[in-house]
C-alpha cells in the first residue's frame, strides 16, 4: 500500500455483511461532519478506504500503479455500488483504495481503520469477497459488525469469519452488535449472548462482543469496561 500515513498506525479492519451498519459505525467515530461514508439499506461501500486521524478533512485516491489523486467530497458521494454500475469503466481497477483523513478522538490517533466493501455471497462476485479478505489480512485486528435486527449470527457471516481464520488463524476478532437502538436493552443483551454462543459452537475465537448504536456520536464513556457482554 503506497500510503506513508499508514506506516506508523495500528491497522484495524471493519467487516460485515450488507446493511449491518458498518459505514454508520465508522461515521459515528468522526468528530466532524465534513466527510461521511455513504450509507443505505442497499450495497453502498464499493471501494476499500483507509480512515486515519488528520488535521483536515481530506480524501485521496490511490491507483494500482502508485499514483494518487485528490477526491472531492462531492465526488466521493458517487463511490457507491449503485453509482459505479453506471460508469462505463471499472473504477475499482483504476482506484483500488482510498485514504480518508478526518478528525477523530485521541483514542484513535494511532489507529487506521480499513472500511472494506460489504459482501453478500448470494448476489455479489467472488472477487469482492476475496478483496475484503485480502484487506482484512493486512490488519492486526478485525471489528466484525452485525446488525441486531438479524437476531442471530447470519450464516454468511459465520462462513466469512471461518474463511478469514483459515487464512489468518491468529486474527484478533471483536464483535459489534450494531443498531442497538432498534431493540430494548434486554433484547440486545439476549442477542449478544445468542451470537456469543454460536461463535463458541463454531469454534470462532473472539476477543469481545458488545452492543453499539451508531446513531449516537462516539465517546469513551459509551464503551463497557471490558467491551464484553
LINWO-V658502 format. One line per field, one symbol per residue. ss: DSSP state (~ for helix, > for strand, _ for the rest). phi: phi as a letter, one per 40 degrees, with the letter a starting at -180 (. if undefined). psi: psi as a letter, one per 40 degrees, with the letter a starting at -180 (. if undefined). Layout:
BEGIN
ss->???
phi->???
psi->???
END
This chain:
BEGIN
ss->___~~~___>>>>>>_>____~~~~~~__>______________>__>>>>>>____>>>>>_____>>>__~~~~___>~~~~~_____~~~~__>>>>>>_>_~~~__>>>>>___>______~~~~~~~~~~~~~__>>>>>>>~~~____~~~~~~~~~~~~~____>>>>>>>_~~~__~~~~~~~~~~~~~~~~~______>>>>________~~~_______
phi->.cbdcccbbccbcbbiccgcgcccccdccccbbcbbccbiccdbcbbcbcbbcacbcabbcbccbhcaacbccccdcccbdcccccccacccccbcabbbbacbcddbcbbbcbccccbadcbcccccccccccccccccabcbbbccccgacdcccccccccccccaccccbbbbccgcccbcdcccdcccccccccccccfccacaaacabccbdcadccccdbgbc
psi->hggddedeihhhihiiiieefddddddeeheiedhhhiiieihchdhihhhihidihihhhhieeeiihhhidddddefidddddeifigddddgdiihhhihiiddeeeihhhhiiiigdddiidddddddddddddieihhhhhheedeahidddddddddddddgdehhhhhhgifeeeiidddddddddddddddddefhiidihiiiheehihideehidefh.
END
